[in-house]
Amino acid sequence: MKQIQANKIEWKEVEIGELLDYEQPGDYIVQSEIIKEKTKSSIPVLTANKSFILGYTEEKEGIYDQSPVIIFDDFTTDTKFVDFKFKVKSSAMKLLIPKSKDVNLKFVFLMMKGIQLNFSTHKRYYLSVYQKRKILMPFKEDKLDVEEQERIVNILNNSLELSGGGEKIEKLFDEFLKSVFYEMFLKGTPDLVELRKVAPLQGGFAFKSKDYTHDGIKLVKITNVWNNILIWEDKTFLPNSYLEKYSPFSLKEGDVVLSMTRPIIKSLNSVKIVQIKKHDIPCLLNQRVGRFLVNKNKLSANYLLHYCYTDKFKKEIEKYCSTSLQPNISSNQINAIEIPLPPLPLQQKFALIVEQVEKMKEHINKTKQNSEELFNSLVSKGFRGEL
């Protein structure tokens, strides 16, 4: 029977003011990130400046409220998600609270962080103006989907924790993708299939060293295949005519290639596997490097690549690698490895997320934009049903 459409998650733009109410300063709240220590005799106080400078006041009875809130500052439009108590002493600062139990405050906070504000008409960005801004929210059966909000918050929290707070953009985004991949594909007991049935590994050609030239077509050797990237410091070239002569070994953008000698490097603790980028081609596949011939009707190359990044795949490779100084693995051994085979549309959704992340990586490399800012952009723009 066809799945009922009502179960599908829809993403709609909703004004912040429809989701959050606000309280005037003077109330006591809780904050875990701004302060690390507190005493029994005093509580921290927030004042209105860009860095939320703290003061202290005497402790009073009945002030401990475990409900989280968002602090909004009119002057700086800075926001803080808080779950430890503070006293606010500024008219510019407001406490934002959810209007209903169907609103996950942490989710709304993360989506708010991606909002771009225009200060050309506002020297002070009042909350009443900010509340008109819209963010994306998940709905199911015309109601806010609390479970989906919580699920995405967990993914984002996991990736931020694994990346050490997001100081390095590459690590931040990579850990984000790992978290998404786990949530989408590795929970439960998925169906397994041998690689030979969906993406058999093709070995490279044994090109002769006497045919090497000073320039021409690059040759992908085991020394070029690293973790996530091809390293071209050691370049070997073949005549341009070889691209047509050995066309079955010509690599294409999007191909996934694996080192079959020393597939695991102790210093990296990972399988040496790479997806060919546009700037890598034209190039040819050398012996001891394999290319997965992906059946696009059953498997997404992006899904395969990220599965090969997992510990599960690494452990399978380790089973076959000898303990010699130069461990090798054969095509037959790799083809016998079983991998989960989720529905193709789900794999394709993951591929869209990967595409979004790669665009953001490229953008930050060009603009040197702050990594946290880019991550917030991912939060606000990346969840349009792809997760």
C-alpha positions in Angstrom: 0.0 0.0 0.0 1.2 3.5 -0.8 2.5 5.5 2.2 0.0 8.1 3.4 1.1 11.6 2.4 0.2 12.9 5.9 3.3 11.2 7.3 5.6 13.3 5.1 7.5 16.1 6.8 7.0 19.5 5.3 9.1 22.6 5.9 7.4 26.0 6.2 8.6 29.5 7.0 7.3 30.7 10.3 7.7 34.2 11.9 9.8 34.0 15.1 7.1 35.9 17.0 4.7 33.1 16.3 7.0 30.6 18.0 8.5 32.6 20.9 7.2 34.9 23.6 9.4 37.3 25.6 9.8 38.5 29.2 11.1 41.8 30.3 14.5 42.0 32.2 14.5 41.4 35.9 13.6 37.7 35.8 16.2 35.1 36.8 17.4 32.7 34.2 20.0 29.9 33.9 23.1 29.8 31.6 25.7 27.0 31.2 28.1 28.4 28.7 28.8 32.0 29.8 30.1 31.2 33.3 32.0 28.1 34.5 31.8 28.6 38.3 29.2 29.9 40.7 29.1 30.1 44.5 26.3 29.4 46.9 26.2 33.0 48.1 25.9 34.8 44.7 24.4 34.5 41.2 25.7 36.0 38.0 24.2 39.1 36.4 24.1 39.9 32.7 24.5 43.5 31.5 23.9 44.7 27.9 27.1 44.8 25.9 28.4 42.7 23.0 30.2 40.1 25.2 27.5 39.8 27.9 29.8 40.9 30.8 28.9 39.4 34.1 28.5 40.9 37.5 27.3 39.3 40.8 24.4 39.9 43.2 23.3 38.3 46.4 21.4 35.0 46.1 17.7 35.1 46.8 15.3 32.3 47.5 13.1 30.7 44.9 15.1 32.0 41.8 16.2 28.6 40.4 14.1 27.8 37.3 15.3 24.9 35.1 13.5 26.1 32.0 15.9 27.2 29.2 15.5 30.5 27.5 17.2 32.6 24.8 18.7 36.0 25.6 18.2 38.6 22.9 20.2 41.9 22.9 18.6 44.8 21.0 21.8 46.7 20.5 24.0 43.8 19.2 21.3 41.3 18.1 23.5 38.8 19.8 21.7 35.7 21.1 22.6 33.1 23.8 20.9 29.9 24.6 20.8 29.6 28.3 20.0 26.9 30.9 21.7 28.3 34.0 20.3 31.1 36.1 21.2 34.8 35.6 19.6 38.1 36.5 19.2 40.5 33.6 19.7 44.2 34.3 19.2 45.9 31.0 16.2 47.2 29.1 17.9 46.2 25.9 17.9 42.5 26.8 14.9 40.2 26.5 14.3 36.6 27.6 12.7 34.5 24.8 10.6 31.5 25.7 8.6 29.0 23.6 4.9 29.7 23.2 4.0 26.0 23.1 5.4 22.6 24.0 5.7 21.8 20.2 8.6 24.3 19.9 12.1 23.0 20.6 13.9 26.2 21.9 17.4 24.9 21.0 16.2 24.2 17.4 14.7 27.7 17.0 17.9 29.2 18.5 20.1 27.4 15.9 17.9 28.5 13.1 17.9 32.1 14.3 21.7 32.1 14.3 21.6 32.0 10.5 19.4 35.1 10.1 21.1 37.9 8.2 20.1 41.3 9.6 20.1 44.6 7.7 21.2 47.5 9.9 20.9 50.2 7.2 17.5 51.2 8.6 18.0 50.2 12.2 20.7 51.6 14.5 19.1 49.4 17.2 17.4 46.2 16.0 14.4 46.0 18.3 12.9 42.6 19.1 9.6 43.6 17.6 11.3 43.9 14.2 13.3 40.7 14.7 10.1 38.8 15.6 8.9 39.4 12.0 11.8 37.5 10.5 11.0 34.0 9.3 12.8 30.7 9.9 12.2 27.2 8.6 10.3 24.8 10.8 9.3 21.1 10.2 5.6 20.2 10.2 3.7 16.9 10.1 0.0 16.7 9.6 -0.1 20.5 9.8 1.5 20.5 13.3 5.0 21.4 14.4 7.0 18.2 14.4 8.8 18.1 17.8 10.6 14.8 17.1 12.1 16.2 13.9 13.3 19.3 15.7 14.9 17.2 18.4 16.5 14.8 15.9 18.2 17.7 14.1 19.4 19.3 17.3 21.0 16.0 18.3 22.8 15.8 14.9 24.1 19.3 15.2 25.1 18.9 18.9 27.0 15.7 18.1 28.9 17.3 15.2 29.8 20.4 17.3 31.0 18.3 20.2 33.1 16.0 18.0 34.7 18.9 16.3 35.8 20.6 19.6 33.4 23.5 19.3 33.7 24.2 15.6 37.1 26.0 15.5 38.2 24.3 12.3 35.7 24.4 9.5 36.8 21.3 7.7 36.5 19.1 10.8 33.2 20.8 11.8 31.6 19.9 8.5 33.1 16.5 8.2 31.8 15.6 11.7 28.4 17.0 10.8 28.2 14.7 7.8 29.3 11.7 10.0 26.5 12.5 12.4 23.9 12.8 9.6 25.1 9.6 8.0 24.8 7.7 11.2 21.3 9.0 11.9 20.1 8.2 8.4 21.7 4.8 7.7 23.5 3.1 10.6 20.7 2.9 13.2 18.8 -0.4 13.4 19.6 -3.5 11.3 19.6 -2.5 7.6 19.7 -5.0 4.8 23.2 -5.9 3.6 24.5 -6.6 0.1 27.9 -7.6 -1.2 29.8 -4.8 -2.9 30.3 -7.0 -6.0 26.5 -6.7 -6.6 26.2 -2.9 -6.5 29.7 -1.5 -6.9 32.4 -4.1 -8.0 36.0 -2.8 -7.7 38.0 -2.4 -10.9 41.7 -2.7 -10.6 44.0 -0.2 -12.4 46.3 -1.0 -15.3 50.0 -1.9 -14.9 51.5 1.0 -16.9 55.2 0.7 -17.7 57.7 3.2 -16.3 59.3 3.4 -19.8 56.1 5.1 -21.0 56.3 7.9 -18.4 56.6 11.5 -19.8 57.4 14.9 -18.4 53.8 16.1 -18.9 50.5 14.9 -20.3 47.9 12.8 -18.5 48.3 12.4 -14.7 48.5 8.8 -13.3 46.7 8.1 -10.1 49.1 5.9 -8.0 48.8 4.6 -4.5 51.1 7.5 -3.3 48.5 9.9 -4.6 45.5 8.4 -2.7 45.1 9.8 0.8 42.3 10.4 3.2 39.5 12.4 1.5 41.9 13.9 -1.1 44.3 13.2 -3.9 47.8 14.5 -3.2 49.6 15.5 -6.4 53.0 16.3 -4.9 54.4 13.2 -6.6 53.1 13.4 -10.2 53.6 10.9 -12.9 52.5 11.6 -16.5 51.6 9.5 -19.5 51.3 10.5 -23.2 48.0 12.4 -24.0 47.2 9.6 -26.5 46.9 7.1 -23.6 43.6 8.7 -22.5 41.9 7.2 -25.5 44.1 4.1 -25.8 43.3 3.1 -22.2 39.9 4.6 -21.9 38.5 1.9 -19.6 41.0 3.2 -17.0 40.2 6.9 -17.5 38.8 8.4 -14.3 35.8 10.6 -14.2 34.6 13.3 -11.8 32.7 11.6 -8.9 34.5 8.2 -9.2 35.4 6.7 -5.9 38.9 5.2 -5.8 40.6 3.1 -3.1 44.2 2.3 -2.3 44.7 -1.5 -2.4 48.2 -1.3 -0.9 48.6 0.2 2.6 44.8 0.9 2.7 45.1 1.9 6.3 47.7 4.3 7.6 48.3 4.1 11.4 48.8 7.9 11.7 45.4 8.5 10.1 43.7 5.4 11.3 41.5 5.4 8.2 41.0 3.8 4.8 42.7 5.5 2.0 39.8 6.4 -0.2 39.0 9.4 -2.4 36.3 10.8 -4.7 37.7 12.3 -7.9 37.2 16.0 -8.2 36.9 18.1 -11.3 40.4 19.6 -10.9 41.9 16.1 -10.7 40.9 15.1 -14.3 42.0 14.0 -16.8 43.8 11.1 -15.1 44.3 7.4 -15.5 44.0 4.5 -13.0 47.3 2.8 -12.1 47.7 -0.8 -10.7 47.1 -1.3 -6.9 44.4 1.5 -7.0 40.8 0.4 -7.5 37.7 2.2 -8.8 34.2 1.2 -7.7 32.0 0.7 -10.7 28.8 2.1 -9.1 25.4 0.8 -10.3 23.6 4.2 -10.2 20.2 2.5 -10.2 21.0 1.0 -6.8 23.8 3.1 -5.2 24.9 6.7 -4.8 28.6 7.3 -5.0 28.4 9.8 -2.1 26.7 7.2 0.0 29.4 4.6 -0.8 32.2 7.0 -0.1 30.9 8.0 3.3 30.1 4.4 4.2 33.8 3.7 3.4 34.7 6.4 5.9 33.0 4.5 8.8 34.7 2.3 11.4 32.5 -0.6 10.2 34.1 -0.6 6.7 37.6 0.0 8.2 37.3 -3.1 10.4 36.3 -5.2 7.3 39.4 -4.0 5.4 41.6 -4.7 8.5 40.4 -8.3 8.4 41.9 -8.9 5.0 45.1 -6.8 5.4 48.2 -8.9 6.3 50.4 -7.9 9.1 53.4 -7.3 6.8 55.0 -3.9 6.4 53.2 -3.5 3.1 49.7 -4.9 3.5 47.7 -5.6 0.4 44.1 -6.3 -0.3 42.6 -7.8 -3.5 39.5 -6.8 -5.5 37.8 -10.1 -4.7 38.2 -9.5 -1.0 36.8 -6.0 -1.2 33.9 -7.2 -3.5 33.0 -9.8 -0.8 32.5 -7.0 1.9 28.8 -6.5 2.7 27.4 -3.0 3.1 24.0 -1.7 4.1 21.7 -0.9 1.1 19.1 1.7 2.1 16.5 2.9 -0.5 18.1 5.0 -3.3 15.9 8.1 -2.7 17.3 8.2 0.9 20.8 7.9 -0.5 20.1 10.7 -2.9 18.8 13.0 -0.1 22.1 12.4 1.7 24.0 13.3 -1.6 22.1 16.7 -1.6 23.3 17.4 2.0 26.9 16.5 0.9 26.6 18.9 -2.0 25.4 21.7 0.3 28.3 21.1 2.7 30.9 21.0 -0.1 29.6 24.3 -1.5 30.0 25.9 2.0 33.5 24.5 2.3 34.4 26.0 -1.1 32.8 29.3 0.0 34.7 29.6 3.2 38.0 28.8 1.4 37.3 31.7 -1.0 36.1 34.3 1.5 37.9 33.2 4.7 34.5 33.5 6.4 34.2 32.5 10.1 33.6 28.8 10.5 30.8 29.3 13.1 29.0 31.7 10.7 29.2 29.1 7.9 27.9 26.4 10.2 25.0 28.6 11.2 24.3 29.1 7.5 24.1 25.4 7.1 21.6 25.2 9.9 19.3 27.8 8.5 19.5 26.8 4.8 20.4 23.1 4.8 17.2 21.6 6.3 14.6 21.8 3.6 13.6 18.2 3.9 17.0 16.7 3.0 17.5 15.3 6.4 
